[in-house]
Amino acid sequence: MWFKNLHLYRLHQAEVVALEVLEEALAAQAYRPLGGSEATRLGWRTPGGRTSPRFVHEVQGHRLLSALRQERVLPSAVVREEVEERAADREAAEGRPLPRRERQAIKEQVYEEFLPRAFVRSQRLDLWWDTRGGLIGINASSRKRAEEILDLLRQTLGSLKVTPLATQNLPMRAMTTWASDPGSRPERLILGDQVELKASGDDGVVRGRQVDLDSDEMQQLLESGRHASRLAMEIDGVVDFVLHDDLAIKSIRFSEAMLDEAAQADDGDDAILRLETDFAVMAQALSRSINELVAWLGGDAYTNPDNFTMEMTD
């Protein structure tokens, strides 16, 4: 339940979809098993598992949605070996080298034949919707996967006015300043021991774990003109994570005190109540931390969303 990564998006629509309407729309786009010839499929699932009938859980304005993505995994080496074998047989039988287009046709045939026998990989992807803060966060390791969930939500709702969360000050610039100047760090911000430094030229990337950012070695790298593109940090002693230069938040960890608070809540051994309790504690902590982070980065870049929106519609 506890999110590990977050890709954040700002909603630019004042009206919040009614819970009953959203529940019905999600159910209409529920996940269905992969067909024999399908490579991938994505659909909504109930966050509480198969025994739960609800597709959305809401606690104090925070909504939890879950999607299931399945794909058939067909190793390229297996396809390539079969193609080479069939092409060799054809060349021997016809006494001529096969042109590229015929090899491509063999490859497509092999792919179609082997795909139904490929094993299926499943991935659960959770979506946090802060209806009061106008924010969507997707627990996905990559931006590509997050965009797939947004596209599914667009199809489900019919339209979605949303942009990736952006701030007035570039995260890379702020992270570089915080790393190089201890006096510039906000009061409730504690920097961690992971960093990625990029050079403006072709000097490559320096990645460090368990490093002291205030050491002479790290400060010299920063003084040489390198910029912090990733930086581990902790906010208010509640949550720590690695901030990326595109505002992606990864490797999220919540404090032991917060986890204990959630664990001590009386759920009466009700799995759904436990899910909602954990989600409420997590969502409130993330909301506070993200609001602080955005403020430290100069505030939201799009204070007037009418000037910059990406409306996703059918």
N, C-alpha and C positions, 0 to 999 in steps of 0.2 A: 504493500500500500504506500509506503513512504517513497516519495519521488527521489530518483537519483540524478536526473537531468531536467533542465527546463529550457524550452524555446518559447520566448514571450512575444505576444502580439497584442496590439492596442485595438480595441473595438471602437468604431466610429458610428454608432447608431444608438440613439437615446432610448428607444423602446426595447425593453427586455422581453424575450419570448416567454410566454406564460408556461409554467411548469407542465401543465397538462398537455398543452400543444406540443411542447418539446418531447415529452414522453411518447406521445403518439407518433411523432415524426421519426424518432429514433427507432421505434419498434418496426416501422415500415421499411427501414433500411438495416434491419438486423442481419447479422452474419449468416450466410448459408455455406454449407460445405463446398469445397472445390469440386468442379466438374472434372471429368477425366482428362480433358484436353486443355484445361485452364492452367496458366502458369502462376497467377496470383489472384487473390481475392481479399477484399477488405470490407468489413461491416461492423456494426455496433454490437456489443455484447453487454450483458448485465454486469456491472462492477462487482456485485455480490456473488457471482458465480452462477452455475446452471440452475440451482434451486431458487434463485431470486427472480421475481417477475419484473423488477424495476430496472429501467435503463438509465435513470438519472437519480442521483441522491443530492439533496440540497440541505445545507446546514448554514444558517445565518448569512444567506446570500451567496454562499460558495457552492458551486455545483460540480459534481464528479461524474464524468462520462468515461466509458471504456470502449475501445475498439479492438478487434482481433484481425490481425493480418496473417495470412498464410501464403506460402509460396512453395512451389515444387523446386527442389534443388537438383539440378542435373549437372554434374561435373563436366567442365569443358573438355578435360582430358579423355573422358569416356566417349564423348561425341566425336572428338577429333580422331581417336583410334578407329572407331567404326567407319567413319568417312574415308579414312585412308585405306582401310581394308576393302571397302566396296569400290572405291575408285581404282584401286590396283586390279581388282578382278575385272572391272569394265575395260580397263586399258589393255589387259592381257587378252580378253575375249575379242576386242575390236581392233587390236593392233595399232592403236593411236593414243597419243596423250589427250586427256580430257581437258577441254577448255574451262576457263574459270567459272562460267555460268553453269556448266553441268556439274561441277564440283559443288557449287552453291546449292543447286537443286537437290543433290544427294544429302547435303548437310541439313537442309530443311526437312527432308523426308525422315532422316534419322532422328531429328529433334521431335517431330510429331509422333514417331513410333515409340521413342523412349520416355517421353514426358509423362504419360499416365503411370509409368512404373517408378518414377522418381520419388524419393521420400519427401515428406511434407514438413516444412519448418514453420512453427507457429510463434507469433510474437504478440503480446498484449501491450497496448499503447493507451495510457491514461491521459485524460484531458481535464484540467482544472479551469473552471470558468468563474471568475470573480465578477458577479453581476453588478455589485456596487462600485467596484473600482474600474470597471470597463476593461478587464484584462483577461486574456486566455493564456494559459501555460500548458505546454504539452511535454509529457515525460517521454522523451525520445532521445536516442543517442546522436541522431543526425538531423540537420535541418531538412533534408529530403523527406525523412519519415514524418516529421512534424507537418510539412506542407501537404503530405498525403492525407493526414487526418483533417487538416483545415479544408481540403478539397471535399472530403467526405461530408464534413459539416455543412459546407456550401450546398452540396447536392441535397442534403437532408432538409435544410431550411429554405432553399430556393435562392437565397442571396446572403452575402456576408461582407460587410464593410470592415476591413481589417488591414492593418499594416504591421510589419515587424516593429516591436518596441524600439524606439530610438530616443536618444537624449541630446540635449543642447551641446554638451561637451563630449567629444569622442572618448569612448572607454580607453582606447590605447593611450591617448594623451594623459588622461587622469591617472591610469595605472602607472605610467612612467613617472609622473610627478610624485605619486605616493611612494613608489619604490625608491626614488632617488632623494627625496626630501622628507625625513621623518616629521618635521614640523607642519607639513601640509596635510597630514593624515587626519581625517575626521576623528572626533573623540571616541566614538563607539566602534571604530574600525581597527581590527588587528590583522596585520598581514601574516600570511602563512609562510610555509617553506618551499613552495613550488612556484616556479616562474618560467616563462618562455620569453626570450629576448630576440627580436628581429633587427637586423641591420638594414639600413636604407639601400645599401649596395648589394654586392654579391658575396658577402661574407658569411652567409648562411644563418642558421638559427641555433641559439644556445638554449638548451633546456636543462633545468636544474631541479632536483628533488632534495629535500632535507638540506636546504641551503639557508644561510644567513644573509638576508637581503642587505643588511647594513655592513657586511664585511667589506674589506678593501677591494677584494677581487670583484664582487658584484657591482660595487660602486664605480669601479674603473670601467667595467663593461658599459654601464649606463652613461658614464661621462664620455665614452667614445662615440656616442650617437645612437646606441641601440635603444629600441623601444619595447616596452612590456606589452606583449600581445596576449598573454595569459598570466593570471596572478591568483594565487590562493589567498583567501581572506576569510575572516570571521566577523560577524556582525552581532553585537550585543551579547556575545557569549551564548547565542541561541542556535545559530546555524552557520556552518562554514562550507565553502565551495570554491571552485575555481572559476573565475570570471574570464570569459573570452572576449576578444576585441569586437565581436559581433553581438555582444550582450547575451550570448548563450551562457547558461549557468550549469556547470557540470560537477560531477563528483560531490553531490550534496550530502552532507552529514548533519544530523540534528543532535543537539546536546543530550547528554544522558538524563539531565533533569527533565527535559521535555518528554523524552521517551518514557521515563518513569511516571510522569504526570498522566500520560495517556494510558499506561498500563494499569495504573491504580484506579482508573475510572470504573465504576460499577456497571458492567454490561449484562449481568445475569446470564453469562454464557450465550448471549445472543450474538451470532456472527455478524449480522447486519448492523446492530448497534455498535459493535466493536469497530466495524469498518467506518461508520459515520463518526465515531469518537476520534479515531486516529486521523481521519481526513480533516475534521474540524480543527484539531490542534495543529496539524501540519499547515493547513491553508491559512490560518491566522498568522502563524509565524512567518510563512513565506510572504504574505501580503505586507506585513510590517517591514520585513527586511528589504523587499523590493522597493517599497516606497522610500525607505531611507537611501538606498543605493541610487535611485533615480534622482533624488534631491541632491545627493553629493555630486552627481554628474550634470548638474545644472538644470534639472527638470526635464519634462517631456518635450521632445523636439517639435511636436505637432500640437501646439496649444490651440491652433485653429484647424481642426480636422477637415473643414470644408476646402482648405487650400491644398490638402494632400491626402487623398484616400485612394485605396485600391479596392474598388467594389468588385467582388467576385460574384457573378450572376450566371445563370444559365443562358 
